[in-house]
């Protein structure tokens, strides 16, 4: 997989390489935010990393954000759900904003990239 664990920064858990080759940070603060809003996401860090590195689609999000999406047959919620990971890319790095499961992708969003 195209991600690596970072141990030398407090609160900085993972750096995941996006489809654009940008290193995306997944921090403890962002994971806590995700868990508070979506408790079903607990234990899904590997799915978050996989969705950023190997998405099926990348959609245009709000205010310059990107939405990596990938369908999973089995999830903590139920079967056949999409995982959406919202993140922002800057010049040399980026960061995860949030992540959640949904049964449908937003059809009004522009598709930036598709596998």
N, C-alpha and C positions, 0 to 999 in steps of 0.2 A: 504494500500500500504506500501511497505517497504522503505520509505524514510522519511526524517524529515527536517524541515526548521531550519536553523541555523541563529541566530540573533546576536551572540556575536562577530563575526569577520567581519571587514569591507571588503566588496567585496566577501564574502563567502556566497553564497545564499542557497545552498542545499547540503545535503549529501545523496547519494542514495546507497542502498546496492545492489551490483552485485550478480549474480548467485553463485559466489564463496564466498559470505559473506564478501566481501571487501567494505569498505565505499568509494564511489567515489564522489569527490568534483565537484560541478558545480559552477564556480565562475562568477562574473560579467564580468571579463576580457574575459573569454571564451565565454560567451553569446554575448558580443560585437563583438568578432572575428567571431562567427557563423553568426550573423546578417549582418555583413559587406560583407561576402562572399555569404551568402544565405539569402537575405532579406525575402524570403517566410517563414523562420523559426520563424519570430517574433510571439510571443504568443503561441509557441509550447513547452514551458518548461515542461508542464505536459506530453506531448508525449515523450520528451527526458527522463524524469524520468521513465516513464512506460516502455520504450524500454530497459533501462539498467536493471531495476528490473525484468521484465517479457519478455525477448526476445523470439523470435521464433527460432533464430539461433544466435550463436556467432562464428564469423569467425576470423581467424588469420590475423592480420594487419601487417603493416610494422614496423620494429624495436621494436618488442615486444608489440605492441599495440593490442588491441582487438576491434572487430567491432560487437556491438550488433545490431541485425536487427529485425524488426517487420513490418508486412504489415498492412497498414491502408486503409480502403475502402474510406474514405473521408479525404482529406488533403487540405491545403490552395492552393496547386498547381492544383490538379485535383483528379480524383478517382484512387483507386488501385495503391498506391505507397508504396514503402518500405522506412522506416526511418532507416538510418544507423547512429549510434552513435559510434564514434571512441573514445576509452578511454584507459588509461594505468593503470594497477594495479601494486602496489608495495607491500611490505610486509604487512604493516598495513593500507594503504590507497591508493587512486588512484585519477585520475582526468580526466575530459572530455577534449578531444583534439578538436573535431569538430563534427558536425552533419549535415546531409543533406538528402533530399528525392531523390529517384531514382526509375526508373521503373523496373530495373533489378539488381539483385545481382551479384557480380563478381564470376563467376564459377571457376576461377583459384585459389581462396582462399581456404585454408584448413578449414573445419568445425571443430571447437573445441567442440561445444556443440549444441545439437538440442533438441527441445521440442518434 
